[in-house]
Amino acid sequence: METGMPPFAEQDSATHSAAPPAGHSQDDTLLVLPDALAKVLGDNRALPSLPASVMQIVALAESPDANLQDFTAAIERDPALTLRILGLANSVFHAYDTPAETCQEAITRLGIDATLSVALGFGLASQQQFRARGLDLSYFWQRALISALTSYTLARQLALPSPGRAFTLGLLQDIGMLALDACLRRGYAALLSSVDDHAALSAAEHKAWGCDHALVGAWLAQRWGLPKQLVSGIANSHLPLDQVLIGQRCVNAAGPLAEAWLDCSAADNHAATDDMPLTDMLRELVPTLGIDEDALIELLCGLQETLPPTAELMHISCPPEFDATRTLLEAKQQLHAHHLKLSQQLLNQRLEIERLRLRQADLTQRVSHDPLTGLFNRAHLEALLEQHFREALDQGNELSLVFIDLDYFKQLNDQHGHRLGDEVLKGFAGLLRELLSHDILGGRYGGEEFVLFLPGAGAEAAMRLAETLQQRMASRTLAVTVDHNAIRVSASMGVVSLVDSDFVNAEDLIQAADQAMYIAKRAGRGRIARYCDGVEEEPQQDSV
């Protein structure tokens, strides 16, 4: 027979872990209560205490030299506790083919944490049975038991290393309420009667005494000499789920879930309602714990089977029966409906975002584009050209521009009407669009006037572009009259380059090209004229 700490203790003991979990203090710093509360509690003889046999087990749990025989001997001194340890070891939670027949076998099967939980729970429940003032002890221990079983079940589902510790913390997380109820007499009773739920109770305790019962419970656990990890876990047991690690999260989620469970029992109402407490808790737990919704509901349904025997073993009155399976099924249906509602809301949000995106794109298009031709409008053209003008000056790059005016456009409107004139403008815009690229930018300047400019290119490239445009216009039908006659037009064009003069801004460049365009018009239209050194060159006649 081995005499050292058995393997189960190294794996599941709250006191002999190889390293503390991140975020939990493992030093010997004494917890300090607010001054007013410390004066009331202090060495108050009314504080909850543990039986001598349980205190001996606690001391063994803290001792690095304790062995299995020491634990067995301490427990066997209390026949009632021994029976409960054996009962739990042979319960549905620890079912083996061969039942545990001795206390030593039961401890080996349970592990230190679970053994300590049974000792603490049984000892506390027995000691406090007739001591409560304003606290409903039956409800308190029922909540504690459901919380313990839920913590344990969640920890096992998540394959955490110490489900027994989770059970202990679930059972003890509210022991501070026992201390406050015992020492504050009518004050705590009045506080209990003024709140509707556990969260409101914690808030009221903070307001009244500067801390809640979680800190008081940790202080009491430290006073009893409980393992440091249990003290830390009790202190952190009421923190928000997103502020604690996953092991502590199982404990912190179990308390509210136990309260919701008991609310369903008390209501004795199996009809699904919009404010079903279990549904609300499941909505929060599923994403926070990372457990599949169906798996979580199945786990909770299983608690109904384990509650009665475990309550009997712990000497706790069993929670009232209710149709847990039906209630959880209704909760699942509500969750499904909630998910569908969220999905629809998400879809509606996406559709609204897409609508706003399209509206924004339309507004952007309206601001920068000409509504008739779809080309850049004058304001955008001038801003864009000014930007390239400044960049060309700063970087010493070339920049050239072609100013285009459709010939005889007024006569065309007068003869055929503005509708045909608009068709001609749209046809010409389509022709220009064929020439536009990253290196050739342009748009409608106004009326029948258009502008093309070439960042990084000189007058020769602009002249070639103008000639190409003239050639395509000569062979392109831009519109058709009502009597099916093809309409072709010519254009007068002025070309200017940044090096042609000392231009101050982009507007000067446009005016120079405009002047050259008028030279082309005066020379007979359908021509290209270049602005150079302040004097327009002779226009070049269209070669087609």
C-alpha positions as CSV (number, residue, x, y, z in Angstrom):
1,M,0.0,0.0,0.0
2,E,1.4,3.4,-1.0
3,T,1.8,5.9,1.8
4,G,2.3,9.1,-0.3
5,M,-0.3,11.4,-1.8
6,P,-2.2,9.2,-4.4
7,P,-2.2,10.1,-8.1
8,F,-5.8,11.4,-7.9
9,A,-4.8,14.1,-5.4
10,E,-2.1,15.4,-7.7
11,Q,-4.6,15.7,-10.6
12,D,-7.6,17.1,-8.8
13,S,-6.5,18.6,-5.5
14,A,-7.1,22.2,-4.9
15,T,-3.9,22.4,-2.9
16,H,-1.3,20.4,-4.7
17,S,-1.6,21.7,-8.3
18,A,1.7,22.1,-10.1
19,A,1.0,25.7,-10.9
20,P,-1.8,28.2,-10.1
21,P,-4.1,29.2,-13.0
22,A,-3.3,32.5,-14.6
23,G,-5.1,35.5,-13.0
24,H,-5.5,33.9,-9.5
25,S,-3.4,35.0,-6.6
26,Q,-1.6,32.2,-4.7
27,D,0.2,34.3,-2.1
28,D,-0.6,34.3,1.6
29,T,-2.0,37.8,1.7
30,L,-4.9,38.1,4.2
31,L,-8.1,39.3,2.7
32,V,-9.3,42.6,4.3
33,L,-12.9,43.5,4.7
34,P,-14.1,47.2,4.8
35,D,-13.6,48.6,8.3
36,A,-17.2,48.8,9.3
37,L,-17.9,45.2,8.3
38,A,-14.6,44.0,9.8
39,K,-15.7,45.4,13.2
40,V,-19.0,43.6,13.0
41,L,-17.6,40.2,11.9
42,G,-14.2,40.1,13.4
43,D,-14.2,37.5,16.1
44,N,-18.0,37.3,16.2
45,R,-19.0,34.1,17.9
46,A,-22.1,33.9,15.6
47,L,-19.9,33.3,12.5
48,P,-20.5,30.0,10.8
49,S,-18.1,27.3,12.0
50,L,-17.1,23.8,10.9
51,P,-17.3,20.6,12.9
52,A,-14.0,19.5,14.4
53,S,-13.9,16.5,12.1
54,V,-14.3,18.7,9.0
55,M,-11.6,21.1,10.2
56,Q,-9.2,18.2,10.5
57,I,-10.0,17.2,6.9
58,V,-9.4,20.8,5.8
59,A,-6.1,20.8,7.6
60,L,-5.1,17.6,5.9
61,A,-6.0,19.1,2.5
62,E,-3.5,21.9,3.2
63,S,-0.7,19.6,4.4
64,P,1.8,18.5,1.9
65,D,2.7,15.5,4.1
66,A,-0.9,14.1,4.3
67,N,-1.5,10.7,2.7
68,L,-4.5,8.6,1.8
69,Q,-4.6,6.8,5.1
70,D,-4.7,10.1,7.0
71,F,-7.8,11.2,5.0
72,T,-9.4,7.9,5.5
73,A,-8.9,7.9,9.3
74,A,-10.2,11.5,9.7
75,I,-13.3,10.8,7.7
76,E,-14.1,7.4,9.4
77,R,-14.3,9.2,12.8
78,D,-17.6,10.6,11.5
79,P,-19.8,7.7,10.5
80,A,-22.5,10.0,8.9
81,L,-19.8,11.7,6.8
82,T,-18.4,8.3,5.8
83,L,-21.7,7.1,4.6
84,R,-22.1,10.2,2.4
85,I,-18.6,9.9,1.0
86,L,-19.4,6.3,0.0
87,G,-22.8,7.3,-1.4
88,L,-21.4,10.0,-3.6
89,A,-18.6,7.7,-4.8
90,N,-21.2,5.2,-5.9
91,S,-23.6,7.8,-7.3
92,V,-24.4,8.4,-11.0
93,F,-21.6,10.9,-11.1
94,H,-19.0,8.2,-10.3
95,A,-20.6,5.0,-11.5
96,Y,-18.2,2.1,-11.8
97,D,-18.8,-1.6,-12.5
98,T,-17.6,-2.4,-9.0
99,P,-18.9,-0.2,-6.2
100,A,-16.6,1.4,-3.6
101,E,-17.0,-0.6,-0.4
102,T,-14.5,1.2,1.9
103,C,-13.9,4.8,2.7
104,Q,-10.4,4.6,1.2
105,E,-11.8,3.3,-2.1
106,A,-14.4,6.1,-2.1
107,I,-11.8,8.9,-1.5
108,T,-9.6,7.4,-4.2
109,R,-12.5,7.5,-6.6
110,L,-13.7,11.0,-5.7
111,G,-10.4,12.8,-5.4
112,I,-9.5,15.4,-2.8
113,D,-11.7,18.2,-4.1
114,A,-14.9,16.2,-4.2
115,T,-14.1,14.6,-0.8
116,L,-13.5,18.1,0.7
117,S,-16.8,19.3,-0.9
118,V,-18.9,16.6,0.7
119,A,-17.2,17.3,4.1
120,L,-17.7,21.0,3.9
121,G,-21.2,20.9,2.5
122,F,-22.4,18.3,5.0
123,G,-20.7,20.0,7.9
124,L,-22.0,23.5,7.0
125,A,-25.5,22.3,6.2
126,S,-25.7,20.4,9.6
127,Q,-24.3,23.3,11.6
128,Q,-26.4,26.0,10.0
129,Q,-29.7,24.1,10.0
130,F,-31.3,26.1,12.9
131,R,-29.1,29.3,12.8
132,A,-30.5,31.4,10.0
133,R,-32.3,34.7,10.8
134,G,-33.5,36.3,7.6
135,L,-32.0,33.8,5.2
136,D,-34.1,31.0,3.7
137,L,-31.7,28.1,4.4
138,S,-33.6,25.6,2.4
139,Y,-33.5,27.8,-0.7
140,F,-29.8,28.7,0.0
141,W,-28.6,25.1,0.1
142,Q,-30.8,24.1,-2.8
143,R,-29.2,26.9,-4.9
144,A,-25.8,25.9,-3.7
145,L,-26.3,22.2,-4.6
146,I,-27.6,23.0,-8.1
147,S,-24.8,25.5,-8.6
148,A,-22.3,22.8,-7.5
149,L,-23.7,20.1,-9.8
150,T,-23.8,22.6,-12.7
151,S,-20.3,23.8,-12.1
152,Y,-19.1,20.2,-12.1
153,T,-21.1,19.2,-15.2
154,L,-19.8,22.2,-17.2
155,A,-16.2,21.6,-16.1
156,R,-16.4,18.0,-17.2
157,Q,-18.1,18.9,-20.5
158,L,-15.2,21.3,-21.2
159,A,-12.6,18.7,-20.2
160,L,-11.2,21.0,-17.5
161,P,-8.6,19.4,-15.2
162,S,-10.4,19.9,-11.8
163,P,-14.2,19.4,-12.0
164,G,-14.1,18.5,-8.3
165,R,-12.8,21.9,-7.5
166,A,-15.6,23.4,-9.6
167,F,-18.1,21.4,-7.5
168,T,-16.6,22.8,-4.3
169,L,-16.6,26.4,-5.5
170,G,-20.2,26.1,-6.8
171,L,-21.2,24.8,-3.4
172,L,-19.3,27.4,-1.3
173,Q,-19.5,30.6,-3.5
174,D,-22.3,32.1,-1.4
175,I,-21.1,31.1,2.1
176,G,-20.6,34.8,2.8
177,M,-24.3,35.1,3.0
178,L,-24.3,32.8,6.0
179,A,-21.8,35.0,7.8
180,L,-23.7,38.2,7.0
181,D,-27.0,36.7,8.1
182,A,-25.5,35.3,11.3
183,C,-23.8,38.5,12.4
184,L,-25.9,41.4,11.0
185,R,-29.2,40.2,12.5
186,R,-32.1,42.3,11.3
187,G,-30.1,44.5,9.0
188,Y,-29.3,41.6,6.6
189,A,-32.8,40.3,6.8
190,A,-34.1,43.6,5.7
191,L,-31.7,43.7,2.9
192,L,-32.7,40.3,1.7
193,S,-36.3,41.2,1.7
194,S,-35.7,44.4,-0.4
195,V,-34.1,42.7,-3.5
196,D,-35.6,40.3,-6.1
197,D,-32.5,38.4,-7.3
198,H,-28.9,37.6,-6.6
199,A,-27.4,40.3,-8.7
200,A,-29.5,42.9,-7.0
201,L,-28.4,41.5,-3.6
202,S,-24.7,41.9,-4.4
203,A,-25.3,45.5,-5.6
204,A,-27.2,46.3,-2.3
205,E,-24.4,44.7,-0.2
206,H,-21.8,46.8,-2.0
207,K,-23.9,49.9,-1.4
208,A,-24.4,49.1,2.3
209,W,-21.0,47.7,3.4
210,G,-18.5,48.4,0.6
211,C,-18.3,44.7,-0.6
212,D,-20.5,41.8,-1.4
213,H,-20.9,38.4,0.2
214,A,-18.3,36.9,-2.3
215,L,-15.5,38.7,-0.5
216,V,-17.0,37.9,2.9
217,G,-17.2,34.3,1.9
218,A,-13.5,34.3,0.7
219,W,-12.6,35.9,4.0
220,L,-14.4,33.3,5.9
221,A,-12.9,30.5,3.8
222,Q,-9.4,31.9,4.6
223,R,-10.3,32.1,8.2
224,W,-11.2,28.4,8.2
225,G,-7.9,27.6,6.5
226,L,-9.4,26.4,3.2
227,P,-7.0,26.0,0.2
228,K,-5.8,29.2,-1.4
229,Q,-7.4,28.3,-4.8
230,L,-10.8,27.9,-3.1
231,V,-10.4,31.2,-1.3
232,S,-9.5,32.9,-4.6
233,G,-12.4,31.2,-6.5
234,I,-14.9,32.3,-3.9
235,A,-13.7,35.8,-4.0
236,N,-14.0,35.9,-7.9
237,S,-17.3,34.0,-8.0
238,H,-19.5,37.0,-8.7
239,L,-17.3,38.7,-11.4
240,P,-18.7,39.0,-14.9
241,L,-18.1,36.0,-17.1
242,D,-16.0,37.8,-19.6
243,Q,-13.6,38.9,-16.8
244,V,-12.6,35.4,-15.6
245,L,-10.9,32.3,-17.1
246,I,-12.9,29.4,-18.3
247,G,-12.6,27.3,-15.1
248,Q,-13.9,30.2,-13.0
249,R,-16.5,30.9,-15.6
250,C,-18.2,27.6,-15.0
251,V,-18.6,28.5,-11.4
252,N,-19.8,32.1,-12.0
253,A,-22.3,30.9,-14.6
254,A,-23.6,28.1,-12.4
255,G,-25.0,30.4,-9.6
256,P,-27.4,32.5,-11.9
257,L,-28.3,29.3,-13.7
258,A,-29.2,27.6,-10.4
259,E,-31.3,30.7,-9.5
260,A,-33.1,30.5,-12.8
261,W,-33.7,26.7,-12.3
262,L,-35.3,27.4,-8.9
263,D,-37.4,30.2,-10.3
264,C,-38.8,27.7,-12.9
265,S,-39.6,25.3,-10.0
266,A,-41.3,27.9,-7.9
267,A,-43.3,29.2,-10.8
268,D,-44.8,25.8,-11.5
269,N,-45.7,27.1,-15.0
270,H,-44.6,25.1,-17.9
271,A,-45.8,27.5,-20.6
272,A,-43.1,29.2,-22.6
273,T,-42.9,33.0,-21.8
274,D,-40.8,35.8,-23.3
275,D,-39.1,36.4,-20.0
276,M,-38.3,32.7,-19.2
277,P,-35.2,32.9,-16.8
278,L,-33.6,29.7,-18.1
279,T,-33.9,31.0,-21.7
280,D,-32.1,34.2,-20.8
281,M,-29.3,32.3,-19.1
282,L,-28.9,29.9,-22.0
283,R,-28.6,32.8,-24.4
284,E,-25.7,34.1,-22.4
285,L,-24.0,30.8,-21.6
286,V,-23.9,29.3,-25.1
287,P,-21.5,31.9,-26.6
288,T,-19.6,32.6,-23.3
289,L,-18.8,29.0,-22.4
290,G,-18.4,27.9,-26.0
291,I,-20.7,24.9,-25.5
292,D,-23.1,23.8,-28.2
293,E,-26.7,24.7,-27.3
294,D,-28.1,21.2,-27.7
295,A,-25.2,19.7,-25.6
296,L,-25.8,22.3,-22.8
297,I,-29.5,21.6,-22.7
298,E,-28.9,17.9,-22.5
299,L,-26.5,18.4,-19.7
300,L,-29.0,20.4,-17.7
301,C,-31.7,17.9,-18.3
302,G,-29.4,15.3,-16.7
303,L,-29.3,17.3,-13.5
304,Q,-32.8,16.4,-12.7
305,E,-31.8,12.8,-12.2
306,T,-28.8,13.5,-10.0
307,L,-30.3,16.1,-7.8
308,P,-32.4,14.0,-5.4
309,P,-29.7,11.4,-4.5
310,T,-27.0,14.1,-4.2
311,A,-29.2,16.3,-2.0
312,E,-29.8,13.3,0.3
313,L,-26.1,12.6,0.5
314,M,-25.3,16.2,1.3
315,H,-28.1,16.3,3.9
316,I,-29.9,19.1,1.9
317,S,-33.6,19.2,1.2
318,C,-34.1,18.3,-2.5
319,P,-35.2,21.2,-4.8
320,P,-38.9,21.1,-5.8
321,E,-39.5,18.8,-8.8
322,F,-40.6,20.3,-12.1
323,D,-40.6,19.1,-15.7
324,A,-37.0,20.1,-16.4
325,T,-37.0,18.4,-19.8
326,R,-40.1,20.2,-20.9
327,T,-39.0,23.5,-19.6
328,L,-35.6,23.2,-21.2
329,L,-37.2,22.1,-24.5
330,E,-39.3,25.3,-24.4
331,A,-36.2,27.2,-23.6
332,K,-34.5,25.6,-26.6
333,Q,-37.6,26.6,-28.8
334,Q,-37.3,30.2,-27.5
335,L,-33.6,30.2,-28.3
336,H,-34.3,29.0,-31.8
337,A,-36.9,31.7,-32.2
338,H,-34.5,34.2,-30.8
339,H,-31.8,33.1,-33.2
340,L,-34.2,33.4,-36.1
341,K,-35.1,36.9,-35.0
342,L,-31.5,37.8,-34.7
343,S,-30.8,36.3,-38.1
344,Q,-33.6,38.4,-39.6
345,Q,-32.4,41.5,-37.9
346,L,-28.9,40.8,-39.2
347,L,-30.3,40.3,-42.7
348,N,-32.3,43.6,-42.4
349,Q,-29.2,45.4,-41.2
350,R,-27.2,44.0,-44.1
351,L,-29.9,45.1,-46.5
352,E,-30.0,48.5,-44.9
353,I,-26.2,48.8,-45.1
354,E,-26.3,47.8,-48.8
355,R,-29.1,50.3,-49.4
356,L,-27.1,53.1,-47.7
357,R,-24.0,52.0,-49.7
358,L,-25.9,52.3,-52.9
359,R,-27.3,55.6,-51.9
360,Q,-23.9,56.9,-51.0
361,A,-22.5,55.6,-54.3
362,D,-25.4,57.4,-56.1
363,L,-24.8,60.6,-54.2
364,T,-21.0,60.3,-55.0
365,Q,-21.9,59.7,-58.6
366,R,-24.2,62.7,-58.7
367,V,-21.6,65.0,-57.1
368,S,-18.8,64.1,-59.4
369,H,-20.6,63.0,-62.7
370,D,-22.7,64.6,-65.3
371,P,-26.2,63.1,-65.2
372,L,-26.7,63.1,-69.0
373,T,-23.4,61.6,-70.2
374,G,-22.2,59.8,-67.1
375,L,-18.8,61.5,-67.5
376,F,-17.0,63.6,-64.9
377,N,-18.7,67.0,-64.5
378,R,-17.1,70.4,-64.6
379,A,-16.5,70.7,-60.8
380,H,-14.9,67.4,-60.5
381,L,-12.8,67.9,-63.7
382,E,-11.5,71.2,-62.4
383,A,-10.6,69.7,-59.0
384,L,-8.9,66.7,-60.6
385,L,-7.0,68.8,-63.0
386,E,-5.8,71.2,-60.3
387,Q,-4.5,68.2,-58.3
388,H,-2.5,67.0,-61.3
389,F,-1.4,70.5,-62.2
390,R,0.2,70.9,-58.7
391,E,1.7,67.5,-58.8
392,A,3.2,68.2,-62.2
393,L,4.7,71.5,-61.0
394,D,6.1,69.9,-57.8
395,Q,7.6,66.8,-59.5
396,G,8.6,68.4,-62.8
397,N,6.2,66.2,-64.9
398,E,4.5,67.0,-68.1
399,L,0.8,67.7,-68.4
400,S,-1.3,68.4,-71.5
401,L,-4.9,69.2,-72.2
402,V,-7.4,69.0,-75.1
403,F,-10.4,71.3,-75.1
404,I,-13.2,70.0,-77.4
405,D,-16.3,71.9,-78.7
406,L,-18.8,70.1,-81.0
407,D,-19.4,72.1,-84.2
408,Y,-22.8,73.5,-85.2
409,F,-24.4,72.0,-82.1
410,K,-26.8,74.9,-81.6
411,Q,-28.1,74.6,-85.2
412,L,-28.5,70.8,-84.6
413,N,-30.7,71.5,-81.5
414,D,-32.7,74.1,-83.4
415,Q,-33.3,71.9,-86.3
416,H,-33.9,68.5,-84.6
417,G,-34.8,69.4,-81.0
418,H,-33.0,69.1,-77.7
419,R,-33.9,65.4,-77.4
420,L,-31.8,64.5,-80.4
421,G,-29.1,66.9,-79.2
422,D,-29.0,65.0,-75.9
423,E,-28.6,61.8,-77.9
424,V,-25.7,63.3,-79.8
425,L,-24.0,64.3,-76.5
426,K,-24.5,60.8,-75.1
427,G,-23.2,59.2,-78.3
428,F,-20.1,61.5,-78.2
429,A,-19.6,60.6,-74.5
430,G,-19.6,56.9,-75.5
431,L,-16.9,57.7,-78.0
432,L,-14.8,59.5,-75.4
433,R,-15.2,56.7,-72.9
434,E,-13.4,54.4,-75.4
435,L,-10.4,56.6,-75.1
436,L,-10.4,57.2,-71.4
437,S,-7.8,55.3,-69.2
438,H,-5.5,55.7,-66.3
439,D,-3.4,58.0,-68.5
440,I,-6.2,59.8,-70.2
441,L,-8.8,61.6,-68.0
442,G,-11.7,63.7,-69.1
443,G,-15.4,64.6,-68.9
444,R,-18.1,67.1,-69.9
445,Y,-17.1,70.7,-69.2
446,G,-20.5,72.2,-70.0
447,G,-23.0,72.3,-72.8
448,E,-21.3,70.8,-75.9
449,E,-17.8,71.3,-74.4
450,F,-15.6,68.5,-73.2
451,V,-12.1,68.3,-71.8
452,L,-9.4,65.6,-72.0
453,F,-6.1,65.8,-70.1
454,L,-3.0,63.6,-70.0
455,P,-1.0,63.5,-66.8
456,G,2.7,62.8,-67.6
457,A,2.3,63.5,-71.3
458,G,3.3,66.5,-73.5
459,A,1.6,68.3,-76.4
460,E,2.6,65.7,-79.0
461,A,0.7,63.0,-77.2
462,A,-2.3,65.3,-76.8
463,M,-2.2,66.1,-80.6
464,R,-2.2,62.4,-81.4
465,L,-5.1,61.9,-79.1
466,A,-7.0,64.8,-80.7
467,E,-6.3,63.4,-84.2
468,T,-7.5,59.9,-83.2
469,L,-10.7,61.5,-81.8
470,Q,-11.3,63.5,-85.1
471,Q,-10.9,60.3,-87.2
472,R,-13.3,58.3,-85.1
473,M,-15.9,61.1,-85.1
474,A,-15.7,61.2,-88.9
475,S,-17.0,57.7,-89.2
476,R,-19.2,57.4,-86.1
477,T,-22.9,57.9,-86.1
478,L,-23.8,59.6,-82.9
479,A,-27.6,59.7,-83.2
480,V,-30.4,59.0,-85.7
481,T,-33.2,61.3,-86.6
482,V,-36.9,60.4,-86.6
483,D,-36.7,59.8,-90.3
484,H,-33.7,57.5,-89.8
485,N,-31.0,59.8,-91.0
486,A,-27.6,59.3,-89.4
487,I,-26.1,62.2,-87.5
488,R,-22.4,62.7,-87.5
489,V,-20.7,65.8,-86.1
490,S,-17.2,67.3,-86.1
491,A,-15.4,69.1,-83.3
492,S,-13.0,72.0,-83.0
493,M,-10.2,71.2,-80.5
494,G,-7.5,73.3,-78.7
495,V,-4.4,71.6,-77.3
496,V,-2.1,73.0,-74.7
497,S,0.8,71.8,-72.7
498,L,2.1,72.8,-69.3
499,V,5.4,74.0,-70.8
500,D,3.7,76.3,-73.3
501,S,3.6,79.2,-70.8
502,D,4.0,80.1,-67.2
503,F,0.6,79.0,-66.1
504,V,-0.4,79.8,-62.5
505,N,-3.1,77.2,-62.0
506,A,-5.3,74.7,-63.8
507,E,-7.8,77.3,-64.8
508,D,-5.1,79.1,-66.8
509,L,-4.4,75.9,-68.6
510,I,-8.1,75.4,-69.5
511,Q,-8.4,79.0,-70.7
512,A,-5.4,78.6,-73.0
513,A,-6.8,75.4,-74.5
514,D,-10.2,77.2,-74.9
515,Q,-8.5,80.0,-76.8
516,A,-6.8,77.5,-79.1
517,M,-10.1,75.8,-79.7
518,Y,-11.6,79.2,-80.9
519,I,-8.7,79.6,-83.3
520,A,-9.7,76.2,-84.8
521,K,-13.3,77.3,-85.1
522,R,-12.5,80.5,-86.8
523,A,-10.3,78.6,-89.2
524,G,-13.3,76.6,-90.4
525,R,-14.2,74.1,-87.7
526,G,-13.3,70.4,-87.6
527,R,-9.7,71.4,-86.9
528,I,-7.1,71.1,-84.1
529,A,-5.1,74.2,-82.9
530,R,-2.2,74.2,-80.5
531,Y,-1.5,76.9,-78.0
532,C,2.2,77.7,-77.8
533,D,4.2,80.5,-76.1
534,G,1.1,82.8,-75.8
535,V,0.4,82.6,-79.5
536,E,-2.0,80.0,-81.0
537,E,-0.4,78.0,-83.8
538,E,-2.2,77.6,-87.1
539,P,-4.9,75.1,-86.8
540,Q,-4.5,71.6,-88.3
541,Q,-7.4,70.6,-90.6
542,D,-8.9,67.3,-90.1
543,S,-7.2,64.9,-92.5
544,V,-10.3,62.8,-93.0
